[in-house]
Amino acid sequence: MSKTALIVGVANNRSIAWAIAEQLHKQGVKLAFTFQGEALERRVRPLAESVNSEIVEPCDVTDDAQLENVISKIKEKWGVLDVLVHSVAFAQREDLEGRFIDTSREGFTTALNISVYSLIALSRLAEPLMENRNGSILTLSYYGSEKVVPNYNVMGVAKAALESTVRYLAWDLGTKKIRVNAISAGPVKTLAACGVRDFREILAQNEQKTPLKENISAEDVGALGAFLASDSAKHITGSTMYVDSGAHIMAF
């Protein structure tokens, strides 16, 4: 029986989540996708159709009813779930500029709710469908969780919380043979990255400072994601794994 995967967070064909989905598709995994709003639906639905997806559902991760609907559709169609890819992050633009200390209460709550709590909520709903299937839950982080990256601000704090959440979920779900891991990727040109001021400068600087003297691609992250979702990684859980041309070992 083919494995099944839910991909949450594809924005367009340059998304890291889409790169992971493509790699899973090559391995014969059946894919389900979510989108938020009509604008993203117009981008996501054709991509989903290109990989013969049977499930494409709206999903605002702050709406519990929509989360429940997605999981219900998967239960109805497949009965089980093997892989959950969580690629959702958001902070208000004004909170990604200026000083971190000026982050508003509303902005902080929004960033943590969408970027972190959504993983907890999705994992809880998916747990019964993933139990005892060597299931794999994946989320996406960034080095700004560990070190200060100017203009990353509240998102860096959210990613730190996300990586801690991965560890706690790994402990909770381990007895159900569900693995939970994060991928800390180097900077990649995605729709989300466009919200970070001076991102082009970050890319240029990163390329020069990494041991390999090159930036990564979304496809590099997709390959690692597919590995972590596979049985070859059945004893890897609670980890944050880097694909960043070695940037994380350097003192900048």
N, C-alpha and C positions, 0 to 999 in steps of 0.2 A: 504493500500500500504506500502511495506517495506521501511524503511529509507535507505538512501544511504550515503556512506562515501568515501572520497579520503584520502588515507594514503600516505604521502610523507616522505620518509626517512628511510624506513626499510633497514637494512644492512644484518641481518641474524635472526635466531630464538631467539637470545638473546637480540634483540633490544627492547627498550621501545616502539617504535612505533608498533612493532609486538605484544607486550603484550596488547596494547590498541586495536589493530585490532582483536585479539582473543576474547576479551571481547565483542566487538561490534558484532562479528559474532555470539556469543552465544545468543545475543539479537535479532538476525534475520536481522541485518543490511547488506545490499549488499555492497561489498567492491571493491574499485579500488586501484591499487598500481602503484607506479613509481619506476624506478631504474635508476642508472647512470652507464653506461658502461657494457661491457660483463661480467666482473667478478661478479658484483653485480646482474646482471640478472640471472646468474646461481644459485644464492642463493635465490633471491626474487621470481622468477617464480614458483618454486615448492611450496613455502609457499602460494602464491596466489592461486594456483590450489587446495591446501588442504582445502581452505575455499570457493571454487567454485567462485572465482573472474572472472568477465566477462571482466575486463579492466586491462591490465598490460602494461604500456607505458614507454618508455625512457623519462628521464627528467633531464636535467642539469639546475638547478635553476638559473644559470646566463644567460641562453639563452631564451629570450622572446618567440621565435618561438616555442620552445619545451613546455614552460608553456602553451601557447595558444593551442597547439595541445592536450595536456592532457585534458584541460577544454572542448575543442571542442568534444573530444571523449565521454566525460561524457554527454554533452548536446545531442549528437546524440543518445547515448544508453539509457539514463535515462530521460533526459529533465530537471532534477532537481538535487540538491545536498543538503543534510542535515548536513553533518559533514565534516570538513576539519581538518586533523591532520598534523601539520607541525613539523617534527622532523629532522631538518636540521641544522647542525652547522659544521664549519670548520675553522681551523687556521693552518698556516704553522708550522711545527714541531719546527723550530728554534725560532718561536715566543712564544712557550710554554716552553721555557727554559731560564735560565739566568734572566736578569732584564727586567721588563716591559718597562723601559725607552728606551731600545734598539730596541723596535718594529720598523720595517721598515714601510715606508709609504705604500709600496705595501702590506705588511703583514696586516696592519691595514685595508686597503681598502678591501682586500680579505675577512677578517674575518667578517666585517660588511655587505658586499654585500651578501655573502652566508648565513650568520647566521641570518640576520635581514631583509634586503631588500626583500629577497625571500618571507617572510611572507606578506609583503605589496603587492607585485606583485601578489601572489596567491590569496590573499583576494579580490583584485580589480577584478580579472578575475572571481572569484567564486561568487561574489556578486549577479549578476543577477539570478543565478541558486538557490541561497539560500534565496532570498528575501521572507519575510513573511511566513517562514516555521519553525520558532523558531530554526533557524540554529545555529550551534555551531562550532566555530573555536578554535582549541587548539594548543598550542605550548609548548615547553619544555625548562625550565630554570634550574638554579642551584644557590645555595647560594653565589657562587663566584661573583654574580651580586651585592651583598650588602657589603660583607666583603672580605678582601684580602685573597686569597687562593694561597700560593706559587705554582708557575709553571702553574697557570691557566691564568695569565697574560691578554693578549688581549681578550681572550675568556670571561673573567669576565666583561670587558667593553662591549663586544658584547651582553652579556646576560642582562646587565643593560639597554642597548638600546632596547633590545627585550621586556623587561617588560614595558618600557615606550611606546613602539609601541603598545603593547596590549591595553593599556589604551586609546590611541588616536584612534585606530581602533574601540574599543568598543563604543566610542562616535560617530564616523562617521556612524557606521552600526546599532546603536541602533534603529533608526526609522524604519529600515528594519526588525526588530525583529531577528537580527543576533547577537549572543553573542560571545565574544572573551575573552578567559582566558588563563593563563599560569599555568603550573604545575612546581613547584620547587621541584625536586626530590633529595633525598639523593644520595650519590655515589652508582652506580650500575655497575657491571662488564659488559660492553658493548664494541663493537669494537671501538667506539669513545673514551671511557675512556682509552684505551690502549695508546692513544697519549699523555696522561698526565703523566709526569715523577713521579715516586714514588707513583703510584696510589694504589698499594697494602698497602703501609704504611698509605695512607689516609684512606683506608677502615678500617684498624685495629684501628687507632686512633678514627675514627668516631664512631665505635661500642662501645668503652669504654666511650665516652663523651656524648652520647645521653641519655636522661632520660630512654628510654626503654632498653638500653644496647644491642641493636641489629641493624644491618643494614637492609635496605629494599631490596625488590626484584623487578624485572621488573613487576611482577604480581600485586604488590601493586599499582604501578603507573597505570597499565592497568585498575584496578578497579576504581580509581579516574577519569581517563579519560572517562570511560564509563558512570560514573555518570554525569560528566559535559556535556557530549554529549546528555544526556537524558532530557526528559521533566521535570523530577524532579528538574533540575537545571535551570529552565526557567527564573529565576530572578537573576541569578549569572552571572555577566559580568564585564569585566575590572579588574579582580582579578588575583593575583598570589597566588595559593594555595599550601601549603607545604605537602609533604609526605616524611618525613625524620626522623622518630622516635623522633621528637622533637628537632633535632639538632639546628634549627634556634632560639630557645629560650635561648640557652646556651652561656655564655661568655667564650670563649676558651682562 
